[in-house]
Amino acid sequence: MKKWLTLLLFLAVVPVMAQSTPTPTPLLQKWVSAKIPWDLWFKNNALFTDKVEYAHFFWNANDYKANFEVKDKEAHLADAAVYLVKNLLPADSKTDLVKVDIVYVLERDSYGLPKWDSLQQVAHIEFLRSKILKGKKMPDFTATAPAKVFDKFQLF
């Protein structure tokens, strides 16, 4: 219930006009997580909330859906979660626990706001940033299953 309230709050707070929504990104021929334009992908589609116990990220990945509906879906979603936190977590954030929700907003109304009943939850990921983001090397999810790296890794 708490997840859905957060989800509804995110979608009500982040005004995204239909005209400003980028055209969906075509399927990348080769997935190299360090070369993906994450900042562009997250722009206008992500919300960060710094709670007392944890930091929460919420990302509408619908415009990039083609890149996540592939054989290596788990690895791609895991990369997205790590880069979302790496790129958008404020430097002054004190919380170590991070929760990431990735969804697809399938329909919008005439004002560009998401239709609540069109939300499709894709993934819920939880991890300690001190464990995942320590050092300069990012985790390689093609070699290690995301479920072994994260504290919680759920696909829907």
Order of alpha helices (4+ residues) and beta strands (2+ residues): alpha-alpha-beta-beta-alpha-beta-beta-alpha-alpha-beta
